[in-house]
Amino acid sequence: MTIVSSFLLFATVWLSVFAWAGVEVLKTVRPERRSFARILWTTGAALLVLHTAIAFHFHHGWSHAAALEATARQSEALTGSAAGWGLYLNYAFVLVWIADAAWWWISPLGHDARSRRLDVAVFVLFLFMMLNGAVIFGTSPMRLGGLVAVTLVIVSRAWLEVRRRVYSGLRR
């Protein structure tokens, strides 16, 4: 990989991480900024797709087998277990983010009114992927940025939950 392709690989993934964190924080502190949050969410999804394409083009030669092997090697180096299945989880994550962004554009009211269980499931998937990708499997200098993003999201989500419970208690 060249310096440019390495930069693009890291820039696209980190911008998508910060887009995710930004949307989660916006939902808490500025819920009236839903349209901006939707644009940022879609941008994050597009950046993740671009990151995946860059990784496949420059790092894996468009080979699923090479990507699976690299994922297994990285997993083994960190955990002691050569688990290539993480690649499939990455594929699912990209698809969920694209589908969620599309849903938000197609039916903003439907997206906002989705079930709490679905909202929590999507949140947990994103949190798991961001924690693993940006903190656990991230390179040393980038771990701090990932940790800051994940911490901001957890704090803002906890604050959102407190507000939700207080508000529902006031309505009774």
Backbone bond lengths (Angstrom), bond angles and torsions (degrees), N, CA, C in turn:
res aa  C-N    CA-C-N  psi(-1)  N-CA   C-N-CA  omega(-1)  CA-C   N-CA-C  phi
1 M - - - 1.444 - - 1.526 109.66 -
2 T 1.296 115.33 145.09 1.455 120.33 178.54 1.530 109.73 -86.50
3 I 1.307 116.51 171.52 1.463 121.01 177.30 1.531 109.62 -62.35
4 V 1.317 116.71 -39.74 1.466 121.16 -179.29 1.525 110.58 -65.45
5 S 1.325 117.34 -46.84 1.472 119.19 -179.09 1.529 110.59 -66.76
6 S 1.330 117.79 -35.83 1.474 120.62 176.48 1.524 110.13 -64.36
7 F 1.334 115.81 -44.06 1.462 119.57 178.21 1.524 110.54 -60.56
8 L 1.328 117.23 -46.90 1.469 120.99 179.97 1.525 111.60 -62.25
9 L 1.329 116.63 -39.19 1.459 121.34 179.02 1.529 110.25 -60.30
10 F 1.313 116.63 -49.54 1.461 120.41 -178.38 1.525 112.09 -73.42
11 A 1.319 117.35 -40.44 1.467 120.29 -178.83 1.526 111.43 -62.37
12 T 1.315 117.34 -43.09 1.471 119.60 -178.03 1.524 111.34 -66.27
13 V 1.313 117.49 -41.14 1.469 118.40 -178.57 1.526 110.56 -71.30
14 W 1.338 117.68 -39.66 1.456 118.89 -178.91 1.519 112.03 -71.22
15 L 1.305 117.59 -35.70 1.460 119.27 175.04 1.528 110.79 -65.22
16 S 1.333 117.31 -35.45 1.470 119.19 177.36 1.530 110.77 -69.06
17 V 1.325 117.72 -37.74 1.475 120.97 176.58 1.533 109.57 -61.07
18 F 1.322 116.45 -46.41 1.458 119.43 -178.60 1.530 111.99 -71.15
19 A 1.340 117.77 -28.58 1.466 120.06 173.67 1.524 109.89 -64.45
20 W 1.341 116.16 -45.21 1.468 120.45 177.51 1.531 110.63 -58.64
21 A 1.330 116.00 -50.27 1.463 119.90 -178.94 1.528 110.56 -61.88
22 G 1.327 116.46 -41.50 1.457 120.36 179.37 1.513 112.59 -60.31
23 V 1.317 116.90 -42.66 1.463 120.47 179.35 1.522 110.60 -65.94
24 E 1.313 117.23 -43.68 1.465 120.16 179.32 1.527 111.21 -61.10
25 V 1.321 117.24 -41.60 1.461 120.44 178.88 1.529 110.21 -69.79
26 L 1.329 117.58 -41.93 1.464 120.78 178.10 1.525 111.92 -58.61
27 K 1.322 116.89 -39.97 1.469 120.25 179.68 1.525 110.70 -60.86
28 T 1.310 116.42 -26.86 1.464 120.63 -178.32 1.516 112.29 -88.91
29 V 1.327 116.56 -52.49 1.466 119.16 -171.96 1.522 114.00 -91.57
30 R 1.315 117.38 -22.67 1.468 120.67 -179.14 1.522 110.65 -138.68
31 P 1.334 117.63 63.36 1.470 118.96 -177.13 1.524 114.02 -60.04
32 E 1.343 116.90 -21.19 1.464 119.33 179.04 1.534 111.87 -73.45
33 R 1.315 117.11 -9.59 1.469 121.64 179.71 1.533 111.43 -93.10
34 R 1.331 117.05 35.39 1.469 122.19 -176.51 1.533 112.17 -59.04
35 S 1.324 117.51 -38.58 1.466 118.43 -176.94 1.530 110.52 -68.19
36 F 1.330 117.22 -39.27 1.464 119.48 175.59 1.523 110.35 -66.39
37 A 1.333 116.48 -40.86 1.470 120.79 178.59 1.532 110.30 -59.95
38 R 1.322 116.46 -39.97 1.465 120.30 179.69 1.528 111.15 -64.36
39 I 1.321 117.09 -40.59 1.468 120.82 177.32 1.527 109.96 -64.71
40 L 1.317 116.80 -44.23 1.458 121.40 178.82 1.528 111.39 -63.64
41 W 1.338 116.88 -39.90 1.470 122.45 178.24 1.529 110.32 -62.02
42 T 1.305 116.05 -45.31 1.458 121.57 179.71 1.528 110.62 -65.90
43 T 1.318 116.46 -39.54 1.461 120.99 177.33 1.527 110.10 -62.46
44 G 1.326 117.07 -42.58 1.463 120.96 177.28 1.520 111.94 -60.36
45 A 1.324 116.74 -42.34 1.469 120.70 178.38 1.530 110.32 -64.04
46 A 1.335 116.34 -44.22 1.467 120.23 179.85 1.527 110.94 -63.88
47 L 1.323 116.81 -39.81 1.464 120.45 178.12 1.523 111.40 -64.77
48 L 1.335 117.33 -37.09 1.459 120.15 177.73 1.533 110.96 -67.20
49 V 1.317 117.11 -39.01 1.467 120.60 175.54 1.531 109.68 -62.74
50 L 1.323 116.71 -44.51 1.461 120.98 178.42 1.528 110.98 -62.81
51 H 1.327 117.16 -42.01 1.463 121.64 176.44 1.530 110.59 -58.10
52 T 1.315 116.51 -44.99 1.462 121.17 179.91 1.524 110.77 -63.02
53 A 1.320 116.71 -43.52 1.467 120.47 178.94 1.525 111.37 -63.87
54 I 1.326 116.66 -41.59 1.471 120.22 178.57 1.516 110.14 -63.20
55 A 1.339 116.77 -44.38 1.473 120.72 179.34 1.529 110.51 -61.42
56 F 1.317 117.07 -45.15 1.461 119.64 -179.22 1.525 111.80 -67.44
57 H 1.318 116.92 -37.97 1.462 119.65 -177.63 1.534 111.82 -72.04
58 F 1.318 116.23 -53.22 1.467 119.85 -172.84 1.523 114.55 -88.00
59 H 1.317 116.99 -28.69 1.463 119.06 -173.74 1.533 113.26 -102.62
60 H 1.319 116.82 -33.86 1.468 120.11 -173.94 1.524 113.85 -115.91
61 G 1.317 118.15 0.90 1.462 121.02 178.71 1.521 113.22 57.60
62 W 1.317 117.35 36.14 1.462 124.94 -178.46 1.530 112.34 57.80
63 S 1.319 116.94 27.97 1.465 122.02 -179.70 1.521 109.99 -107.05
64 H 1.334 114.93 118.39 1.461 119.77 175.51 1.528 109.76 -62.70
65 A 1.322 117.36 -40.46 1.470 121.49 -179.54 1.533 110.59 -60.95
66 A 1.324 116.99 -42.34 1.468 120.42 178.64 1.528 110.60 -65.03
67 A 1.331 117.29 -40.70 1.465 120.91 178.73 1.524 110.54 -65.85
68 L 1.319 116.82 -40.29 1.467 121.80 178.83 1.529 110.36 -63.45
69 E 1.317 116.19 -43.35 1.468 121.28 179.21 1.532 110.47 -65.17
70 A 1.308 117.04 -43.63 1.475 120.73 179.59 1.528 110.75 -64.06
71 T 1.320 116.59 -39.78 1.462 120.43 178.35 1.526 110.34 -64.61
72 A 1.325 116.34 -42.16 1.466 120.56 178.66 1.531 110.86 -63.87
73 R 1.319 117.32 -42.15 1.475 121.12 178.53 1.521 111.21 -62.28
74 Q 1.321 116.03 -45.70 1.461 120.24 -179.17 1.529 110.42 -64.29
75 S 1.309 115.98 -41.01 1.458 120.58 178.54 1.529 110.82 -64.49
76 E 1.321 116.52 -42.21 1.464 120.23 179.63 1.530 111.28 -64.92
77 A 1.318 116.78 -39.59 1.466 120.41 179.99 1.526 111.32 -63.64
78 L 1.309 116.60 -32.66 1.458 120.08 -176.50 1.525 113.56 -93.00
79 T 1.343 115.74 -37.45 1.467 119.12 -173.07 1.523 113.98 -113.17
80 G 1.327 116.97 -15.32 1.455 120.04 -175.89 1.518 113.16 88.49
81 S 1.325 116.74 -2.14 1.461 121.85 179.39 1.530 109.16 -122.54
82 A 1.330 116.18 125.77 1.464 121.50 -179.23 1.525 109.60 -80.82
83 A 1.327 116.24 78.02 1.461 122.04 -176.24 1.527 109.84 -100.08
84 G 1.304 117.24 98.19 1.455 121.05 178.25 1.512 112.93 -79.79
85 W 1.348 117.11 -8.88 1.466 119.91 -177.87 1.526 112.52 -62.49
86 G 1.334 117.23 -17.33 1.460 119.99 177.08 1.524 112.53 -59.11
87 L 1.326 116.26 -27.58 1.464 119.84 177.14 1.530 110.57 -62.68
88 Y 1.329 116.46 -40.81 1.466 120.25 178.76 1.531 110.76 -66.01
89 L 1.323 115.67 -35.49 1.459 119.84 176.14 1.531 109.92 -64.73
90 N 1.340 116.66 -38.13 1.465 120.32 175.83 1.522 111.23 -63.02
91 Y 1.333 116.98 -42.79 1.464 120.28 177.16 1.529 110.40 -58.86
92 A 1.334 115.97 -46.62 1.467 120.84 -179.53 1.527 110.62 -61.75
93 F 1.317 115.85 -41.23 1.461 121.09 -179.94 1.529 111.24 -60.73
94 V 1.322 116.34 -46.34 1.470 120.36 178.41 1.527 110.05 -60.24
95 L 1.317 116.50 -44.76 1.471 120.28 -179.26 1.527 111.65 -64.65
96 V 1.327 117.85 -41.22 1.468 120.95 178.91 1.524 110.00 -63.43
97 W 1.345 116.96 -43.17 1.464 118.81 -179.02 1.533 110.54 -64.50
98 I 1.323 117.13 -43.30 1.472 120.45 178.06 1.522 110.47 -61.60
99 A 1.326 116.68 -47.19 1.466 120.86 -178.99 1.529 111.13 -62.39
100 D 1.321 116.74 -41.45 1.459 120.29 -179.54 1.531 111.15 -66.37
101 A 1.322 116.42 -41.86 1.473 119.81 177.59 1.526 110.35 -63.90
102 A 1.323 116.64 -42.72 1.470 120.06 178.98 1.528 110.70 -62.03
103 W 1.326 115.87 -43.97 1.463 120.25 178.90 1.530 110.21 -59.33
104 W 1.311 117.55 -41.87 1.460 121.38 -178.29 1.526 110.98 -63.44
105 W 1.353 117.30 -32.14 1.468 120.34 177.98 1.526 111.21 -80.17
106 I 1.320 116.80 -40.88 1.468 120.99 -176.10 1.523 111.76 -70.38
107 S 1.336 115.60 -41.96 1.463 120.20 -177.83 1.530 110.64 -141.68
108 P 1.323 116.91 79.43 1.466 119.13 -178.00 1.533 113.16 -56.80
109 L 1.318 116.68 -40.41 1.463 119.32 -179.91 1.530 110.92 -69.09
110 G 1.321 116.68 -39.61 1.465 120.26 177.00 1.524 111.71 -64.74
111 H 1.321 115.76 -39.69 1.468 120.48 178.04 1.525 110.46 -63.62
112 D 1.331 116.06 -44.86 1.466 120.23 -179.90 1.529 112.21 -66.56
113 A 1.321 116.82 -29.29 1.469 120.89 -176.85 1.532 113.14 -95.90
114 R 1.320 118.02 9.48 1.459 119.47 -178.36 1.522 110.57 -60.43
115 S 1.310 114.94 158.71 1.463 119.90 -176.39 1.521 111.33 -61.14
116 R 1.295 114.53 150.93 1.467 120.75 179.28 1.520 109.88 -62.15
117 R 1.318 116.94 -37.81 1.472 120.14 179.62 1.521 111.64 -62.27
118 L 1.329 116.27 -43.60 1.465 119.67 178.59 1.518 110.34 -65.67
119 D 1.325 117.31 -42.61 1.452 121.00 178.72 1.528 110.68 -60.15
120 V 1.317 117.04 -44.34 1.467 120.98 179.61 1.533 110.21 -66.91
121 A 1.324 117.39 -39.83 1.474 120.45 179.58 1.532 110.85 -62.26
122 V 1.319 117.10 -44.16 1.465 120.68 178.40 1.532 109.31 -64.49
123 F 1.330 116.53 -43.78 1.463 120.37 178.99 1.527 111.27 -60.05
124 V 1.318 117.34 -46.11 1.471 121.11 -178.87 1.529 110.54 -63.27
125 L 1.338 117.99 -41.86 1.466 120.59 177.10 1.526 110.38 -59.68
126 F 1.336 116.81 -47.56 1.463 120.35 -179.60 1.523 111.35 -63.58
127 L 1.310 116.62 -43.82 1.460 120.22 179.66 1.525 110.50 -61.75
128 F 1.320 116.78 -44.75 1.467 121.68 178.87 1.529 110.68 -60.36
129 M 1.326 116.79 -46.87 1.462 120.95 -177.72 1.535 110.91 -67.52
130 M 1.317 117.18 -41.32 1.459 119.91 -179.59 1.524 110.82 -69.01
131 L 1.315 116.39 -41.04 1.462 119.83 178.85 1.525 110.46 -62.43
132 N 1.317 116.50 -44.65 1.461 120.33 179.33 1.520 112.14 -69.80
133 G 1.325 116.73 -50.18 1.460 120.41 -175.32 1.513 114.19 -70.67
134 A 1.326 116.60 -40.88 1.465 119.72 -173.42 1.525 113.50 -94.42
135 V 1.314 117.70 -24.48 1.459 119.66 -176.19 1.525 111.07 -110.48
136 I 1.313 117.14 -58.31 1.470 119.91 -174.07 1.529 111.89 -72.50
137 F 1.341 117.50 -50.44 1.461 120.70 -178.85 1.523 112.52 -92.98
138 G 1.321 117.59 -2.53 1.460 121.41 -179.92 1.519 111.31 -68.50
139 T 1.320 114.69 157.51 1.466 118.81 176.57 1.526 108.52 -75.91
140 S 1.297 115.83 154.39 1.472 121.79 -172.14 1.524 115.00 -47.35
141 P 1.334 119.94 -51.61 1.465 117.29 -176.60 1.522 112.73 -67.23
142 M 1.324 117.95 -24.28 1.452 121.15 -176.26 1.527 112.26 -88.57
143 R 1.308 117.34 -16.27 1.471 120.25 -178.15 1.522 111.80 -58.49
144 L 1.319 116.56 -38.45 1.462 120.09 -179.33 1.537 110.67 -61.68
145 G 1.325 116.65 -45.08 1.468 120.38 177.28 1.518 111.50 -60.70
146 G 1.322 116.48 -42.06 1.461 120.74 177.64 1.510 111.70 -64.53
147 L 1.317 116.07 -41.43 1.461 120.78 179.17 1.528 111.02 -64.82
148 V 1.321 116.98 -40.44 1.470 120.85 177.25 1.526 109.85 -63.12
149 A 1.341 117.06 -46.81 1.473 120.87 -179.08 1.525 110.83 -61.27
150 V 1.321 117.03 -47.94 1.471 121.12 -178.98 1.524 110.56 -63.83
151 T 1.319 117.38 -41.46 1.468 120.84 179.84 1.526 110.82 -64.41
152 L 1.333 117.27 -43.94 1.462 120.42 177.05 1.521 111.86 -58.53
153 V 1.319 115.76 -41.69 1.463 120.06 -179.43 1.525 110.79 -66.76
154 I 1.314 116.96 -44.76 1.467 119.90 -179.55 1.531 110.50 -62.50
155 V 1.329 117.03 -44.69 1.460 120.70 179.44 1.524 110.70 -63.74
156 S 1.333 117.54 -44.91 1.469 119.84 -178.80 1.527 110.79 -67.20
157 R 1.311 117.22 -37.43 1.462 120.01 178.72 1.531 110.92 -67.71
158 A 1.331 116.92 -38.42 1.466 120.55 176.56 1.524 109.84 -63.77
159 W 1.337 116.42 -41.51 1.453 120.93 178.33 1.530 110.61 -63.34
160 L 1.322 116.98 -40.83 1.463 121.47 177.15 1.526 110.39 -60.41
161 E 1.310 116.75 -41.44 1.467 121.25 179.59 1.532 110.65 -66.14
162 V 1.307 117.57 -41.43 1.468 120.67 177.54 1.529 109.33 -61.51
163 R 1.318 116.64 -46.70 1.477 119.96 178.63 1.514 111.37 -60.64
164 R 1.321 117.15 -41.90 1.460 121.56 -179.44 1.527 110.21 -61.37
165 R 1.333 117.04 -44.33 1.469 121.08 -178.38 1.524 111.27 -69.15
166 V 1.325 116.93 -39.90 1.456 119.94 178.65 1.519 109.45 -65.07
167 Y 1.335 116.95 -45.25 1.454 121.05 -179.29 1.524 111.17 -63.09
168 S 1.332 116.99 -43.35 1.471 118.88 -179.70 1.527 110.12 -67.49
169 G 1.339 118.58 -30.87 1.454 121.63 176.09 1.516 112.28 -69.03
170 L 1.329 116.73 -33.39 1.462 121.35 178.52 1.514 111.97 -71.97
171 R 1.310 117.72 -27.64 1.469 120.77 -177.60 1.516 112.06 -78.70
172 R 1.299 118.54 -13.82 1.477 120.15 -176.51 1.466 112.68 -75.01
